[in-house]
Amino acid sequence: MDRDNSVSQKLAALGHPARLKIIRLLVQAGPDGIPAGKLGEASGLAPNAVTFHLQKLAHAGLIRSRRQGQFILYSAEFDTLLDMTQMLIGDCCAGSPDKCGERCPTTDASAGHAADDEVRTKR
């Protein structure tokens, strides 16, 4: 149950459009991160609003910060985001794509593509 509470707190932190936009910008920036000022520019938020939302995301464990010279760089906690996603869809359809369709995340899509490629080469 603790895991459910932890994930629900993280989802609550993502439940605001500004924070969702910020986390997406941080994911796009990759592990190097991005300074708060650039996050503000990219999201269209005032500096005090960016700070507020960054604090909420940091408190939820979804982002981290580090000082680099005069800047504070923020980056996504990729392991946390991936763990959260795995918890939400990890048991999707028990690995059976006929239950949720071809986008089922638990099937081995690469094996399907390899088989398709093999059929094309034999033609």
C-alpha positions as CSV (number, residue, x, y, z in Angstrom):
1,M,0.0,0.0,0.0
2,D,2.9,2.4,0.6
3,R,3.9,2.1,-3.1
4,D,0.3,3.1,-4.1
5,N,0.5,6.1,-1.8
6,S,3.8,7.1,-3.2
7,V,2.7,6.9,-6.8
8,S,-0.6,8.7,-6.0
9,Q,1.4,11.6,-4.5
10,K,3.6,11.7,-7.6
11,L,0.5,11.7,-9.8
12,A,-1.0,14.5,-7.7
13,A,2.1,16.6,-8.3
14,L,1.8,16.0,-12.0
15,G,-1.9,16.9,-11.9
16,H,-1.4,20.5,-12.6
17,P,-1.0,21.6,-16.3
18,A,2.1,23.8,-15.5
19,R,3.9,21.0,-13.7
20,L,3.1,18.6,-16.4
21,K,4.5,21.0,-18.9
22,I,7.6,21.5,-16.8
23,I,8.2,17.7,-16.4
24,R,7.8,17.2,-20.2
25,L,10.4,20.0,-20.8
26,L,12.8,18.4,-18.3
27,V,12.3,15.0,-19.9
28,Q,13.1,16.5,-23.3
29,A,16.2,18.2,-21.9
30,G,17.6,14.9,-20.8
31,P,19.9,14.2,-17.8
32,D,21.9,17.4,-18.3
33,G,18.8,19.4,-17.2
34,I,17.8,23.0,-17.8
35,P,18.0,26.2,-15.8
36,A,14.9,27.5,-14.1
37,G,15.0,30.7,-16.3
38,K,14.8,28.7,-19.5
39,L,12.0,26.6,-18.0
40,G,10.1,29.8,-17.4
41,E,10.7,31.1,-20.9
42,A,9.7,27.7,-22.5
43,S,6.6,27.3,-20.3
44,G,5.5,31.0,-20.3
45,L,5.4,31.1,-16.5
46,A,6.5,33.9,-14.3
47,P,9.7,33.2,-12.3
48,N,7.8,32.9,-9.0
49,A,5.4,30.4,-10.5
50,V,8.2,28.3,-12.0
51,T,9.9,28.2,-8.5
52,F,6.6,27.2,-6.9
53,H,6.0,24.3,-9.3
54,L,9.6,23.1,-9.2
55,Q,9.3,22.9,-5.4
56,K,6.2,20.7,-5.8
57,L,7.9,18.4,-8.3
58,A,11.0,18.2,-6.2
59,H,9.0,17.4,-3.0
60,A,7.3,14.6,-4.9
61,G,10.7,13.2,-6.0
62,L,10.1,13.7,-9.7
63,I,13.0,16.2,-10.3
64,R,16.3,17.0,-8.8
65,S,18.5,20.2,-8.9
66,R,22.2,20.8,-8.9
67,R,24.2,24.0,-8.9
68,Q,26.4,24.7,-11.9
69,G,28.2,28.0,-11.5
70,Q,25.6,30.7,-10.9
71,F,22.8,28.6,-12.3
72,I,20.6,25.9,-10.7
73,L,19.9,23.2,-13.2
74,Y,16.8,21.0,-12.9
75,S,16.5,17.6,-14.4
76,A,13.9,14.8,-14.4
77,E,14.3,11.8,-12.1
78,F,14.1,9.3,-14.9
79,D,14.2,6.2,-12.7
80,T,11.3,7.5,-10.6
81,L,9.2,8.3,-13.7
82,L,10.0,5.0,-15.2
83,D,9.2,3.1,-12.0
84,M,5.9,5.0,-11.7
85,T,5.0,4.1,-15.3
86,Q,6.0,0.5,-14.7
87,M,3.8,0.4,-11.6
88,L,0.8,1.8,-13.6
89,I,1.1,-0.4,-16.7
90,G,3.6,-3.1,-15.9
91,D,0.9,-5.8,-15.7
92,C,-1.0,-4.5,-18.7
93,C,-3.2,-7.3,-20.1
94,A,-0.9,-9.9,-18.7
95,G,1.3,-9.5,-21.8
96,S,-1.5,-10.5,-24.2
97,P,-1.8,-7.9,-27.0
98,D,-5.3,-9.3,-27.9
99,K,-6.6,-7.7,-24.7
100,C,-5.3,-4.2,-25.2
101,G,-4.2,-4.0,-28.8
102,E,-1.0,-3.7,-30.7
103,R,0.3,-0.9,-28.5
104,C,0.4,-3.2,-25.5
105,P,3.6,-2.2,-23.6
106,T,4.2,-5.6,-22.2
107,T,4.7,-7.4,-25.5
108,D,8.0,-7.6,-27.3
109,A,7.4,-5.2,-30.2
110,S,10.9,-5.7,-31.4
111,A,10.3,-9.4,-32.0
112,G,7.2,-8.6,-34.0
113,H,9.2,-6.1,-36.2
114,A,12.0,-8.6,-36.7
115,A,9.4,-11.2,-37.9
116,D,7.9,-8.7,-40.3
117,D,11.3,-7.8,-41.7
118,E,12.1,-11.5,-42.2
119,V,8.8,-12.0,-44.1
120,R,9.6,-9.0,-46.4
121,T,13.1,-10.3,-47.2
122,K,11.7,-13.7,-48.2
123,R,9.3,-12.2,-50.8
